[in-house]
Amino acid sequence: MSFPDYAGKTVLITGGAGLIGTNLTKALLKENVKQVVVLDDLSAAEKWNIPNDKRVKFIEGSILDEEIMRHAFSTNPDFVFHLAAHFANQNSVDHPETDLEVNGKGTLKVLEYCRMLKPRRVVFASSGCSVYGSEAPLPLTEDFISLHLDTPYQITKLLGEVYCNFYADFYKLPIVIARFFNVIGPGEIPGAYRNVIPNFMYWAMHGKKLPITGTGEETRDFTYVEDIVDGLLRMGTNPKIIGQAINLASNKETKIIDLAKTINEITENSAGIEFTERRNWDRIIRRRASIDKARALIGYDPKTEVSQALQVIYKWFQENRENIESSARF
Ligand SMILES: NC(=O)c1ccc[n+]([C@@H]2O[C@H](COP(=O)([O-])OP(=O)(O)OC[C@H]3O[C@@H](n4cnc5c(N)ncnc54)[C@H](O)[C@@H]3O)[C@@H](O)[C@H]2O)c1
């Protein structure tokens, strides 16, 4: 599908150097945008990963920095995708104050600038894994919010949503909230606070055992980043969804043990798997999101299977091996 609404427009992506931001930037360039402004402090990303195109303006700095924010918003963005975040659960348990600063105050600042500059749409990146808590029935639907969350990150993702609702209701800011689950794809650099797939891929390529924290029977809703980007582009333009929160996911469960086995197969890693204790905050055994709302309202239709996604990720690891080696943050 093509999205003519973005042609000739300026799009600001906070956290644009990360997994989702770099893939969203590539997609926007294909839609003939005038400019993509990538605002990122590189706390969890690398400059080499940002698409190299003269229409990409990279501003290195924090959403907490007034001067940087003035500079970024002086581009007068037509669309703002607020993806910057202190990511994710374990990082927030280890650094709860930074988590609140970036995900709470940082989100508030982005919303304040949006209130002043009035872009035609603001898209906030939330987390369905966060806001539904660990007790919600499957599949996870948009109306089941929990106030008993397991990590500071989950709390500040919910806080971000509540701020968005306030700005939408009180200031009539045209905001939509995208709730992701486990987003996977090329562009995620492995590291201590990163997701399971880049880390498994990295360790498998180093001939190491893949450590499963739990029994391996745990499931997650893994969604390919290009499907997520397609959903985001739809959410950025659809006129009927202002003020709404919508799950962007795959609606499929994958067991961690199957994921580990497939990655060992693809990478020809014979070291196998080892089991360690589940992390003490990790109480969610199974996750599968409903995407009925996304299908009905924005025509979202994710297409990529996890097995296909893993092949693309492996290729990206092979092609960027040197950069990844020097950037992995363990
Ligand atoms: N990847 C997932 O599975 C997933 C799931 C649910 C929600 N989300 C949310 O989606 C968004 C994007 O996720 P992602 O996977 O691309 O994460 P990511 O960590 O790859 O990208 C976030 C980017 O924000 C940047 N950043 C951090 N603090 C900043 C600050 N103070 N100022 C400016 N930039 C800053 C980081 O350097 C990073 O490049 C995040 O808000 C995340 O919470 C992601």
The ligand as a Tripos MOL2 file, in Angstrom:
@<TRIPOS>MOLECULE
LIG
   44    48     1     0     0
SMALL
NO_CHARGES

@<TRIPOS>ATOM
      1 N1         10.7340   -3.1600   20.1430 N.am      1 LIG1
      2 C1          9.6860   -3.6130   20.8170 C.2       1 LIG1
      3 O1          9.4780   -4.8240   20.9110 O.2       1 LIG1
      4 C2          8.7310   -2.6530   21.4600 C.ar      1 LIG1
      5 C3          7.6150   -3.1640   22.1360 C.ar      1 LIG1
      6 C4          6.7260   -2.2940   22.7480 C.ar      1 LIG1
      7 C5          6.9550   -0.9270   22.6790 C.ar      1 LIG1
      8 N2          8.0430   -0.4400   22.0350 N.ar      1 LIG1
      9 C6          8.2590    1.0140   22.0180 C.3       1 LIG1
     10 O2          8.4900    1.4400   20.6970 O.3       1 LIG1
     11 C7          9.4330    2.5060   20.6870 C.3       1 LIG1
     12 C8         10.5700    2.1900   19.7430 C.3       1 LIG1
     13 O3         11.0980    0.9290   20.0970 O.3       1 LIG1
     14 P1         12.4230    0.3600   19.4570 P.3       1 LIG1
     15 O4         12.3360   -1.1020   19.5130 O.co2     1 LIG1
     16 O5         12.7080    1.0270   18.1770 O.co2     1 LIG1
     17 O6         13.4430    0.7970   20.5750 O.3       1 LIG1
     18 P2         14.9210    1.3440   20.4330 P.3       1 LIG1
     19 O7         15.5190    1.3220   21.7850 O.co2     1 LIG1
     20 O8         15.6080    0.6240   19.3330 O.co2     1 LIG1
     21 O9         14.6550    2.8460   19.9810 O.3       1 LIG1
     22 C9         14.4570    3.8790   20.9020 C.3       1 LIG1
     23 C10        15.4390    4.9660   20.5640 C.3       1 LIG1
     24 O10        15.2820    6.0330   21.5060 O.3       1 LIG1
     25 C11        16.5610    6.5860   21.7310 C.3       1 LIG1
     26 N3         16.5070    7.3320   22.9790 N.ar      1 LIG1
     27 C12        16.5180    6.8440   24.2380 C.ar      1 LIG1
     28 N4         16.4620    7.8640   25.1110 N.ar      1 LIG1
     29 C13        16.3890    9.0130   24.3970 C.ar      1 LIG1
     30 C14        16.3240   10.3810   24.7150 C.ar      1 LIG1
     31 N5         16.3170   10.7860   25.9810 N.pl3     1 LIG1
     32 N6         16.2860   11.2910   23.7180 N.ar      1 LIG1
     33 C15        16.3110   10.8900   22.4130 C.ar      1 LIG1
     34 N7         16.3910    9.6020   22.0540 N.ar      1 LIG1
     35 C16        16.4270    8.6720   23.0220 C.ar      1 LIG1
     36 C17        17.5150    5.4090   21.7420 C.3       1 LIG1
     37 O11        18.8510    5.7690   21.4740 O.3       1 LIG1
     38 C18        16.9010    4.5180   20.6630 C.3       1 LIG1
     39 O12        17.5190    4.7520   19.4120 O.3       1 LIG1
     40 C19         9.8480    2.7130   22.1300 C.3       1 LIG1
     41 O13         9.0800    3.7660   22.6570 O.3       1 LIG1
     42 C20         9.4830    1.4160   22.8100 C.3       1 LIG1
     43 O14         9.1810    1.6080   24.1680 O.3       1 LIG1
     44 C21         8.9440   -1.2720   21.4140 C.ar      1 LIG1
@<TRIPOS>BOND
     1     1     2 1
     2     2     3 2
     3     2     4 1
     4     4     5 ar
     5     4    44 ar
     6     5     6 ar
     7     6     7 ar
     8     7     8 ar
     9     8     9 1
    10     8    44 ar
    11     9    10 1
    12     9    42 1
    13    10    11 1
    14    11    12 1
    15    11    40 1
    16    12    13 1
    17    13    14 1
    18    14    15 2
    19    14    16 1
    20    14    17 1
    21    17    18 1
    22    18    19 2
    23    18    20 1
    24    18    21 1
    25    21    22 1
    26    22    23 1
    27    23    24 1
    28    23    38 1
    29    24    25 1
    30    25    26 1
    31    25    36 1
    32    26    27 ar
    33    26    35 ar
    34    27    28 ar
    35    28    29 ar
    36    29    30 ar
    37    29    35 ar
    38    30    31 1
    39    30    32 ar
    40    32    33 ar
    41    33    34 ar
    42    34    35 ar
    43    36    37 1
    44    36    38 1
    45    38    39 1
    46    40    41 1
    47    40    42 1
    48    42    43 1
@<TRIPOS>SUBSTRUCTURE
     1 LIG1         1 GROUP 0 **** ****
